Amino acid sequence: MGAWSYLLVAGLLEIGFASALKLTDGFSRLWPTLAMVLLGAASFYCLTKAMGHIPVGTAYAIWTGIGAFGTALVGICFFNDPTNLARLAFLTLLVVSLVGLKCVS
């Protein structure tokens, strides 16, 4: 698997990590807590593999961007997070920024 594939997987795992973190209810629920730990570890592993070939600043920015964008969507779709035009516009800008970083790297 290539570095960019590892980075994409790391970002997707980050979405799972953050979503599981919400479900832990302050680490009082065992299975979501275990899922959070495993997803976080797997995300860091894939991020580390990606950083072997992608500059650290680019890799970290894209990893957190994928995680932030995806977690915001999960929050909107599953946790009743607020949604409005401004929020959707800024999430769109985040995606544009991530694509831009990929294009210049």
Salt bridges, closest charged atoms under 4 A:
none
